[in-house]
Amino acid sequence: MHERRVMRSSLVLAALVVASSANAAGLVQVQSFGSNPGALAMYEYIPSGLPSGSPLVVVLHGCTQSASSMVEAGWNTLADQYHFAVLYPQQQSANNPVECFNWAGEYGDTANLTRGMGENQSVISMIDTEISTHQIATNKVYVVGFSAGAAMTAVLAATWPDRFEAAAVMSGVAYKCATSVSEAYSCQSPGVTKTPSVWGDLVRGASSMTHWPRMQLWQGSSDSTVAPANQVELVKQWTNVWGGTQTADETETLANSAGTRNAYKVNGQIVVETYTISGMSHAVVVGTDGSTTCPGTAGSYFEDHKICSTIRAATFFGLTGTNNGNGSGSGSGSGSNNGNGSTTPFVSIISPTNGEDVSGTVAVVVAANDDAGVTNVELSIDGVSVGTDATAPYQFTWDASAAMAGSHTLVATATDAAHASASVTSTVMIAAGSGANAETPHGLPSCSLNAGGAYGGLAPIGVAFIAILRRRRQRR
């Protein structure tokens, strides 16, 4: 635990009027929740009769707000309807004079940006308490935040990517856009520009995980507090992490001239989704969305632009049991929604990439996730099963030197706890002269399963694996 200072950095992302007290808003304070190095307060909303295995949404407020301020977004109303718990971490004035989450560190102390330290650890302790107390499903945890809370949402997604299935950043900034008070202001406006790979490396360097949360990004076009350019940088960061590009696969003009929605896919799944709201300043957007009534209420820093960010974020998370193509979460291809809130697994071959030339000992790294939990991933090459791995990150080794020159087909199949499965195919090339000689029968690959599961079990791969990760800018 690092030493707390009485005065913290004044990183004002929003000047909001604090609403009613937490108790008046229907929230209950949890006094004890384990390790709390960030000295935060914890509030929760638990619908009556919440069943075991329900999801959890973590909601983070902005500067000068409290937990109760974010009740206006309507998450409690949706929790009653769709049966999930809501956790509201709350900043304290002793940590930050205007009660901002310290997303850029505290006077040079960047513990909050480091996994397992400061405020990010406090939030994880709260989540663990919710899981143990209310039997929350560990693979159904989501986080959403506004302003400083949005910036902290990006911090949590980067430092704890294995704990969140998806996140919604509303008027926020990229992870490690700033690591000091002075940098924070220029980060907010006019914004900081980096290349996609540099942004991606910052996230990859925050943990040793290869599971990434899907990201939904909201931004007002007239926001003078957090410049719209920050949304562009967030897209760079998270599409790069996922191995995608900055070219949108879907573009939609929203009804009532509300703005634009873009979606970025990897293997058919939406992994990053953006909403740019026309004419909106620094706010959470609410309003009747087509024929759908929004549970959010317009007010100070909640603007009505005829689109409901709360419902669309909940749908992106997969909480509403629908997949309507408008930011609905699971996407298609290697993972899909069956209409009742349950999905088939999402699976992606991270390395080697489709069409890549390979030789020697090759590491095959597969990412997979699912709302019911992934039981195992099986890899086959040219129709021959390599084996299965039951521990993420899912990894296999392939002795490509024993395979014939030419194209080879890799198929990864993920199976979830409900026995649903999904597969993804990738093709790699072995150049003439680098594969097996003519005496190798049928060019069948020589493969072995890495039973270690974690990076520590990859000693047999040695330099070849390290080189692949370095090439993909995937830090250990």
Order of alpha helices (4+ residues) and beta strands (2+ residues): beta-beta-beta-alpha-beta-alpha-beta-alpha-beta-alpha-alpha-beta-alpha-beta-beta-beta-beta-beta-alpha-beta-beta-beta-beta-beta-beta-beta-beta-alpha
